[in-house]
Amino acid sequence: MRQIWIRKPGDVDVLDIAEAPAPEPGPSEVRISVKAVGINFADLMARMGMYADAPKLPAVVGYEVAGVVDSCGPQVEGCVEGERVVALTRFGGYATQVCVPDIQVFPLPSTMSFSDAAAIPVNYFTAYLAMYHFGNLQDGERVLIQNAGGGVGLAAVQLARLTESTVIGTASAAKHASLSEMGVDHCIDYRSEDVVDAVSRVTGGGGVHLILDPLGGPSLKADYRMLAPLGRIVAYGASKVVGAGRRRSIPRALGVLLRMPRFSPLALMNDNAGVMGLNLGHLWDDIERLRSVGERILELAAEGRIAPRAGQSFPFEEVREAHRFIHDRKNTGKVVLTAE
Ligand SMILES: NC(=O)c1ccc[n+]([C@@H]2O[C@H](COP(=O)([O-])OP(=O)(O)OC[C@H]3O[C@@H](n4cnc5c(N)ncnc54)[C@H](OP(=O)(O)O)[C@@H]3O)[C@@H](O)[C@H]2O)c1
């Protein structure tokens, strides 16, 4: 089998493919022959040496795969070799074969492709928890999805559309046409417009009830100014620490981190506002909850109420191009690698 290694922090050329022996499943593990691997922004940050949760380099990262069960440990109940599945992997997903605890493995609806399935775990779990667990989005509310054209962003758009809410999304202008088709009511080009002014314009000065923010730093400060009474912000990333380049810039990262606002409970009380933080990677100890979120998402997909999809696919060998594509902000939605 093959694995993609990050040898050391750096540009995309530190990604390297190597052969390795097939892993043997532990007693409660399922071995998956991988057909598609989801790429996440966190993988780019890990490659740049900017992701605190990443394993120490050299490492094989990767949070999610879709494929076929090819073997199971003796304690796995109901193992079906050949079953089509999608799984959360706690790293190691950039590989053509992985072993995963069975609680992290979900059967796929028969109509869903492996590539589309690989778009589910990180993006949809994050968006679902942000929007419905913390965010409690209700009919009639207005939601602002920052970075709506990204993987989590598009998942959030689809999940928001389960309610009768008004969806506002920020993204580069090139993504606006497809975002409108997917149900975003108002697209804002954050590169040419001031987002606070634009939100005030489209909401008639009323603000928004929920904001999903993966940008961090100064963006969170601006978010707070856009909240309607009883408004909530769910912060779940710090994309702004990554600049236009593909290498780590410590001064830039520090600048963004230092501009993260501090929210006082007294001010939150008096403003009737809520600010919450979400990190899926810190929920591994609550795997039962993640499991129930996964089951709910796959149910919604099987009912046709959401339609997870891979925006762009690259062959496994073209992982460098895939990372570069995301750095260049060319992706709309999820980017996946496909393996034979
Ligand atoms: N806390 C959690 O549990 C959790 C889970 C998943 C993801 N996240 C975070 O959510 C964010 C989105 O993740 P994702 O995997 O869905 O990625 P993604 O949104 O698909 O990432 C690429 C897109 O992000 C936008 N972007 C903003 N700043 C960027 C930068 N500095 N460099 C390149 N692109 C930038 C670009 O879209 P535009 O050109 O349209 O702006 C780009 O196309 C990341 O910050 C990630 O770390 C957090």
The ligand as an SDF file (V2000), in Angstrom:
LIG
                    3D

 48 52  0  0  0  0  0  0  0  0999 V2000
  -12.4820   23.4930   14.4420 N   0  0  0  0  0  0  0  0  0  0  0  0
  -12.7470   22.4810   13.6880 C   0  0  0  0  0  0  0  0  0  0  0  0
  -13.1580   21.4260   14.1780 O   0  0  0  0  0  0  0  0  0  0  0  0
  -12.5460   22.5970   12.2140 C   0  0  0  0  0  0  0  0  0  0  0  0
  -12.9170   21.5390   11.3700 C   0  0  0  0  0  0  0  0  0  0  0  0
  -12.7560   21.7170    9.9870 C   0  0  0  0  0  0  0  0  0  0  0  0
  -12.2190   22.8950    9.4920 C   0  0  0  0  0  0  0  0  0  0  0  0
  -11.8380   23.8640   10.3620 N   0  0  0  0  0  0  0  0  0  0  0  0
  -11.2970   25.1380    9.8580 C   0  0  0  0  0  0  0  0  0  0  0  0
  -12.2230   25.6670    8.9490 O   0  0  0  0  0  0  0  0  0  0  0  0
  -11.5470   26.3690    7.9160 C   0  0  0  0  0  0  0  0  0  0  0  0
  -12.0040   25.8480    6.5720 C   0  0  0  0  0  0  0  0  0  0  0  0
  -11.5480   24.5020    6.4270 O   0  0  0  0  0  0  0  0  0  0  0  0
  -11.8130   23.6570    5.1050 P   0  0  0  0  0  0  0  0  0  0  0  0
  -11.0780   22.3850    5.2710 O   0  0  0  0  0  0  0  0  0  0  0  0
  -13.2590   23.6680    4.8180 O   0  0  0  0  0  0  0  0  0  0  0  0
  -11.0120   24.4570    4.0200 O   0  0  0  0  0  0  0  0  0  0  0  0
  -11.4990   25.3090    2.7710 P   0  0  0  0  0  0  0  0  0  0  0  0
  -12.5000   26.2760    3.2640 O   0  0  0  0  0  0  0  0  0  0  0  0
  -11.9110   24.4380    1.6790 O   0  0  0  0  0  0  0  0  0  0  0  0
  -10.1750   26.0830    2.4470 O   0  0  0  0  0  0  0  0  0  0  0  0
   -9.9070   26.7430    1.2890 C   0  0  0  0  0  0  0  0  0  0  0  0
  -10.6850   28.0500    1.1010 C   0  0  0  0  0  0  0  0  0  0  0  0
  -10.5270   28.9090    2.2350 O   0  0  0  0  0  0  0  0  0  0  0  0
  -10.5140   30.2650    1.8400 C   0  0  0  0  0  0  0  0  0  0  0  0
   -9.3620   30.8640    2.4950 N   0  0  0  0  0  0  0  0  0  0  0  0
   -9.4150   31.7490    3.5150 C   0  0  0  0  0  0  0  0  0  0  0  0
   -8.1980   32.0630    3.9130 N   0  0  0  0  0  0  0  0  0  0  0  0
   -7.3230   31.3570    3.1480 C   0  0  0  0  0  0  0  0  0  0  0  0
   -5.9160   31.2900    3.0710 C   0  0  0  0  0  0  0  0  0  0  0  0
   -5.1650   31.9830    3.9000 N   0  0  0  0  0  0  0  0  0  0  0  0
   -5.3440   30.4760    2.1430 N   0  0  0  0  0  0  0  0  0  0  0  0
   -6.1100   29.7550    1.3090 C   0  0  0  0  0  0  0  0  0  0  0  0
   -7.4620   29.8030    1.3420 N   0  0  0  0  0  0  0  0  0  0  0  0
   -8.0590   30.6020    2.2430 C   0  0  0  0  0  0  0  0  0  0  0  0
  -10.4820   30.2710    0.3140 C   0  0  0  0  0  0  0  0  0  0  0  0
  -11.7920   30.5640   -0.1400 O   0  0  0  0  0  0  0  0  0  0  0  0
  -12.1950   32.0550   -0.5700 P   0  0  0  0  0  0  0  0  0  0  0  0
  -11.2110   32.4610   -1.6180 O   0  0  0  0  0  0  0  0  0  0  0  0
  -13.5870   31.9670   -1.0480 O   0  0  0  0  0  0  0  0  0  0  0  0
  -12.0580   32.8610    0.6860 O   0  0  0  0  0  0  0  0  0  0  0  0
  -10.1370   28.8270   -0.0370 C   0  0  0  0  0  0  0  0  0  0  0  0
  -10.6870   28.4270   -1.2760 O   0  0  0  0  0  0  0  0  0  0  0  0
  -10.0590   26.2410    8.2380 C   0  0  0  0  0  0  0  0  0  0  0  0
   -9.6530   27.3320    9.0340 O   0  0  0  0  0  0  0  0  0  0  0  0
  -10.0090   24.9750    9.0770 C   0  0  0  0  0  0  0  0  0  0  0  0
   -8.8790   24.9030    9.8970 O   0  0  0  0  0  0  0  0  0  0  0  0
  -11.9860   23.7240   11.6960 C   0  0  0  0  0  0  0  0  0  0  0  0
  1  2  1  0
  2  3  2  0
  2  4  1  0
  4  5  1  0
  4 48  2  0
  5  6  2  0
  6  7  1  0
  7  8  2  0
  8  9  1  0
  8 48  1  0
  9 10  1  0
  9 46  1  0
 10 11  1  0
 11 12  1  0
 11 44  1  0
 12 13  1  0
 13 14  1  0
 14 15  2  0
 14 16  1  0
 14 17  1  0
 17 18  1  0
 18 19  2  0
 18 20  1  0
 18 21  1  0
 21 22  1  0
 22 23  1  0
 23 24  1  0
 23 42  1  0
 24 25  1  0
 25 26  1  0
 25 36  1  0
 26 27  1  0
 26 35  1  0
 27 28  2  0
 28 29  1  0
 29 30  1  0
 29 35  2  0
 30 31  1  0
 30 32  2  0
 32 33  1  0
 33 34  2  0
 34 35  1  0
 36 37  1  0
 36 42  1  0
 37 38  1  0
 38 39  2  0
 38 40  1  0
 38 41  1  0
 42 43  1  0
 44 45  1  0
 44 46  1  0
 46 47  1  0
M  CHG  2   8   1  16  -1
M  END
$$$$
